[in-house]
Amino acid sequence: MQPAPDPAPGAQDLHLTFPADPFAVREALARMLALPPLCTLGPDGRGTAEIVLAEVLNNIAEHAYVDRVGPVAVTIAAGAQGVSCLLVDEGRAMPDNRLPAGRLPASRLPDGQTVELVDLPEGGFGWHLIRSLTRNLTYARVDGQNRVSFLLPRDG
């Protein structure tokens, strides 16, 4: 798999391709944060980038490649409104060929009682975080590839 294409390549653009397994994802994420354009962001922007990229990449590793390890290509480019990210993998398509809704798990029961913090589910927060922290989030299945793109706004 070639790195994800960038429509307007620039000197500060970052292109990486690596296996979608937990160790490679962790190493690639550290590398992305240490290189331009992400290393040029302030602490809040880098923190947001780390959360969003970790969530998307871990979803690829856990769900797109549920039965194998496959490649993921990442392109990150700085722009006037923020940092554009494109992640491409060859794993399973998203259910119904669309992004998950990203709703938070219910904190109230149908009878109005509150669910205790310890009783909330462990998972289910990732797509809510991704949707909350990004702009222009899109998903497409093109020629057997999943393509997730989003903008990390300059205001972090």
C-alpha positions in Angstrom: 0.0 0.0 0.0 1.3 3.4 -0.9 1.0 6.3 1.4 -2.4 8.1 1.3 -2.2 10.7 -1.5 -2.3 14.3 -0.7 -4.0 16.6 -3.2 -1.6 19.5 -2.6 1.7 18.2 -1.2 3.8 20.5 0.8 7.2 20.4 2.5 5.6 19.9 5.9 3.3 17.1 5.0 3.8 13.7 6.6 3.2 10.4 4.9 3.5 7.1 6.8 2.5 3.5 6.1 2.7 0.9 8.8 1.0 -2.3 10.0 -2.2 -1.8 11.9 -1.1 -3.7 15.0 -1.1 -2.2 18.5 2.7 -1.9 18.8 3.2 -0.4 15.3 0.3 2.0 15.9 1.8 3.2 19.2 5.2 3.7 17.5 3.8 5.4 14.5 1.6 7.7 16.7 4.7 8.8 18.6 6.5 9.5 15.4 3.6 11.5 14.0 3.5 13.7 17.1 7.3 14.3 17.0 7.4 15.4 13.3 5.9 18.3 11.4 3.1 19.3 11.1 1.9 17.9 14.5 5.0 18.9 16.4 4.4 22.5 15.5 1.1 22.5 17.3 0.7 23.8 20.8 0.2 21.4 23.7 -3.6 21.4 23.4 -3.5 20.8 19.7 -1.0 17.9 20.0 -3.1 16.4 22.8 -6.2 16.6 20.6 -4.3 15.1 17.7 -3.0 12.3 19.8 -6.5 11.4 21.2 -8.2 11.5 17.7 -5.4 9.6 15.8 -5.1 7.0 18.6 -8.9 6.3 18.5 -9.1 6.1 14.7 -6.0 3.9 14.4 -7.0 1.6 17.2 -10.4 1.2 15.6 -8.7 0.2 12.4 -6.5 -2.3 14.1 -9.3 -3.8 16.2 -12.2 -3.7 13.8 -11.1 -3.3 10.2 -8.4 -5.9 10.6 -10.2 -8.0 13.1 -8.8 -11.3 11.8 -5.4 -10.2 10.5 -2.9 -7.4 10.5 -2.9 -5.1 7.4 -1.5 -1.8 6.3 -2.7 1.7 7.1 -1.5 4.8 5.3 -1.6 8.2 7.0 -1.2 11.6 5.4 -1.1 14.7 7.6 -1.0 18.1 6.1 -1.0 21.6 7.7 -3.4 24.1 6.2 -4.9 27.5 7.0 -7.8 26.2 9.0 -5.9 23.4 10.8 -4.3 20.0 10.2 -5.9 17.7 7.6 -5.6 13.9 8.2 -6.4 11.1 5.8 -6.2 7.5 7.0 -6.5 4.6 4.5 -6.7 0.9 5.2 -7.7 -2.3 3.3 -9.7 -3.9 6.1 -13.3 -4.6 6.5 -15.8 -1.8 5.6 -17.6 0.2 8.3 -21.0 -1.3 9.1 -23.5 0.0 6.6 -20.6 1.8 4.9 -20.8 4.8 7.2 -19.2 6.2 10.3 -20.7 5.1 13.7 -23.0 7.7 15.2 -20.8 8.4 18.2 -23.5 8.6 20.8 -22.5 8.5 24.4 -23.7 5.5 26.4 -26.9 6.3 28.3 -26.3 7.7 31.8 -29.9 7.4 32.8 -32.2 4.4 32.8 -35.6 4.4 31.2 -37.2 4.9 34.6 -35.1 8.1 35.2 -32.6 6.6 37.6 -29.0 7.6 37.1 -26.4 4.9 36.1 -23.5 4.9 38.5 -20.1 5.8 37.0 -18.7 2.3 37.7 -21.7 0.8 35.8 -21.0 2.7 32.6 -19.6 0.6 29.8 -15.8 0.6 29.2 -16.1 1.3 25.5 -18.3 3.3 23.3 -16.8 6.8 23.8 -14.3 6.8 20.9 -16.4 7.9 18.0 -18.1 10.5 20.2 -14.6 11.9 21.0 -13.5 11.8 17.4 -16.7 13.6 16.3 -16.4 16.2 19.1 -12.7 17.0 18.4 -12.7 17.1 14.6 -14.3 19.0 11.7 -15.2 17.7 8.2 -15.2 14.1 9.3 -15.8 11.8 6.4 -15.7 8.1 5.5 -15.8 6.5 2.1 -15.2 2.9 0.9 -13.3 3.3 -2.4 -11.8 0.4 -4.4 -11.7 -2.0 -1.4 -10.2 0.7 0.9 -11.6 2.6 3.8 -10.8 6.3 3.7 -11.4 8.4 6.9 -10.5 12.0 6.7 -10.9 14.9 9.1 -9.6 18.3 10.1 -8.0 19.0 13.4 -8.9 22.7 13.9 -6.2 25.2 14.7 -7.9 26.2 17.9 -7.2 22.7 19.2 
